[in-house]
Amino acid sequence: MLNFIGAAVGIALGLWVARKRGGNRLDLAHYATIFGIVGFILGAFAMLVIPAPG
């Protein structure tokens, strides 16, 4: 589940960074994709490191 949360946060962060840099729609899509992939990988790694509650 953390990997999907990481992907969503990465997409939002990518859109925010691209908008702040004054990018067009293609830049927005590119930044969102790359940040989403990085967020997904970081979330998957966090699921391996952080123990499950309970």
C-alpha positions in Angstrom: 0.0 0.0 0.0 2.9 2.4 0.7 4.1 2.0 -2.8 0.8 3.5 -4.2 0.9 6.3 -1.6 4.5 7.0 -2.6 3.4 7.0 -6.3 0.6 9.4 -5.6 2.8 11.8 -3.6 5.4 11.5 -6.3 3.0 12.5 -9.0 1.7 15.4 -7.0 5.2 16.6 -6.3 6.2 16.2 -9.9 3.2 18.3 -11.1 4.0 20.9 -8.5 7.7 21.1 -9.5 6.9 21.3 -13.2 4.3 24.0 -12.7 6.7 26.0 -10.5 9.4 25.8 -13.3 6.9 27.0 -15.8 6.6 23.9 -17.9 4.1 23.0 -20.6 1.8 20.0 -20.5 4.5 17.7 -21.8 6.8 18.8 -19.0 4.0 18.2 -16.5 3.5 14.7 -17.7 7.2 14.0 -17.8 7.9 15.3 -14.3 4.8 13.5 -12.9 5.8 10.2 -14.5 9.4 10.3 -13.2 8.5 11.5 -9.7 5.7 8.9 -9.6 8.1 6.0 -10.5 10.6 7.2 -7.9 7.9 7.5 -5.3 6.6 4.0 -6.1 10.1 2.6 -5.7 10.7 4.4 -2.4 7.3 3.3 -1.1 8.1 -0.3 -2.0 11.4 -0.1 -0.2 9.7 1.5 2.8 7.4 -1.5 2.9 10.4 -3.8 3.2 12.0 -1.7 6.0 9.1 -0.5 8.1 7.5 -3.4 10.1 3.8 -3.9 9.7 1.6 -2.7 12.6 0.1 -5.2 14.9 
